[in-house]
Amino acid sequence: MPELPDIELYLASLERRVLGVPLDRLRLTSSFLLRTVDPAPAELAGRKVVSLARIGKRIVIGFEGELFAALLLMIAGIGNAYSDEILHRARLSPLQLTRNLSGEEATHLHAATRSVLCEWRDRLIAETGDGWPEKVTALRDGMAVHGRFRQPCPDCGAPVQRIVRAENECNYCARCQTGGRVLADRALSRLLGRDWPQSLDES
């Protein structure tokens, strides 16, 4: 789950503020937030928060009387950022299909996933300190490739490349991840046709 660092950041910030504190009231500002009405939100008023946990992408707040409120943070784009970083660390192409991974590649991907997500979780929590995460952004200082198009890869110095499809963008290092091959996207590569660079030497 690529959004783990940001969700864990919110969980840590909530724990410092609400654990052991009674809920004054629950105010819903969007109809999209409420998925069930049993028990009614009003039943949570006055109950103390006794636990906070993460289940997948949801933050689960436990109240006295074994009542729970589950919140799904609608974080958009943050997962793509960590995915780019994971694939760069694992030295895998962003177009590599998981079903085609060798055993060694799968091992590298697993290790890269754990290390990138844990490092960014710890870093975000440390940077936020006792504050509240005011700004959720996919562009963070210290990332190796994400949001660094044309900037040098911190590992090899080659310019970071990107693939743009619709509203999504992925960043990668051609030298570290694709053997020097510049990957085509569906927009610019079609426009340029034969002029599209096939390798770093041609770009």
Secondary structure, 3 states (H helix, E strand, C coil): CCCHHHHHHHHHHHHHHHCCCECCCCCCCCCCCCCCCCCCHHHHCCCEEEEEEEECCEEEEEECCCEEEEEECCCCCHHHHHHHHHHHHHCCCCCCCHHHCCHHHHHHHHHHHHHHHHHHHHHHHHHHCCCCCCCCCCCCCCCCCCCCCCCECCCCCCEEEEEEECCEEEEEEHHHHCCCECCCCCCHHHHHHHHCCCECCCC
